[in-house]
Amino acid sequence: MYISENFQKGKYYTEKEVNEVLKDIFDDFVMIRRYLIDYKLLNRNKEGTRYWVVDP
């Protein structure tokens, strides 16, 4: 299972919502969130207040 599959395409998430999803998967959810952004599986706005799944 890919971690990014836990997020719906077309939906915007707050940082708190992203953290809640990732907490159930891995203890260091901040690191996983960073990797999802670095590997372009999730994107976020400049303020870091909205996250969304990147379309391939």
C-alpha positions as CSV (number, residue, x, y, z in Angstrom):
1,M,0.0,0.0,0.0
2,Y,1.2,3.5,-0.8
3,I,0.9,6.0,1.9
4,S,-0.5,8.6,-0.5
5,E,-3.5,6.3,-1.2
6,N,-4.8,7.4,2.3
7,F,-5.6,10.8,0.8
8,Q,-8.4,11.6,-1.7
9,K,-7.6,13.3,-4.9
10,G,-9.3,16.6,-5.3
11,K,-9.6,17.1,-1.6
12,Y,-7.6,19.7,0.4
13,Y,-6.3,18.8,3.8
14,T,-5.0,20.9,6.7
15,E,-1.6,20.1,8.2
16,K,-3.4,18.7,11.2
17,E,-5.5,16.4,9.0
18,V,-2.4,15.1,7.2
19,N,-0.7,14.5,10.5
20,E,-3.7,12.5,11.8
21,V,-3.7,10.2,8.8
22,L,0.1,9.7,9.0
23,K,0.2,9.2,12.8
24,D,-1.7,5.9,12.3
25,I,1.0,4.7,9.8
26,F,4.3,5.8,11.3
27,D,5.5,7.3,14.5
28,D,7.6,10.0,12.8
29,F,4.7,11.4,10.8
30,V,6.5,14.7,10.3
31,M,9.3,13.0,8.4
32,I,6.8,11.0,6.3
33,R,4.9,14.2,5.5
34,R,8.1,15.8,4.3
35,Y,9.0,12.8,2.1
36,L,5.5,12.9,0.5
37,I,6.1,16.5,-0.4
38,D,9.8,15.9,-1.5
39,Y,8.8,13.0,-3.7
40,K,5.9,15.0,-5.2
41,L,3.1,12.7,-3.9
42,L,1.5,15.5,-1.9
43,N,1.7,19.2,-2.6
44,R,1.1,22.2,-0.3
45,N,0.7,25.9,-0.6
46,K,3.4,28.3,0.5
47,E,1.8,29.0,3.8
48,G,1.7,25.2,4.6
49,T,-2.0,25.4,5.4
50,R,-3.4,23.3,2.5
51,Y,-2.2,20.0,1.3
52,W,-3.4,17.9,-1.7
53,V,-2.6,14.8,-3.7
54,V,-0.5,15.6,-6.8
55,D,-1.9,14.3,-10.1
56,P,0.6,12.0,-11.9
